[in-house]
Amino acid sequence: MTLLHGLLAALAVALGVTGFLLGRGGERARWRRDREAARDEASQIRKRAHEEADNLREAAHLQGKEEIFRLKEAWEKEENRRREEIERLERRLDERSAFLDRKFDSLSEREASQEARTRELARQEQSLKDRTRNVQEVEQEARAKLEAL
């Protein structure tokens, strides 16, 4: 029995060592699987983070484009308003210029008419002076004739 006990003891030790080694190997395999799972999870987290960063970057890019579009529209609207204001002012200036041209022409005509009247009045005045002198001369001659009689 001692031999049997020795064999049993050796077998028990061999089984214990085998169990220990198998348990240790299983534990190492589980650790490797856990480590690989952690690496996979970390890789997935990094991948999701990169995707989220790309999405945020794209969203910011689109938001920037939208802001540029809004600013461009506002600028074009302001430019159109100013252009219309300038065109309105130009029309007013053209109308004012035409009005002043008509007024100048009217004043020129009045001035020419006034000058013509002045010349006509001067001519009539000269004619009246000449007639008055003739009448005075005729009157003096008639007095002289009357006095001579």
Disulfide bonds with the S-S distance in Angstrom:
none
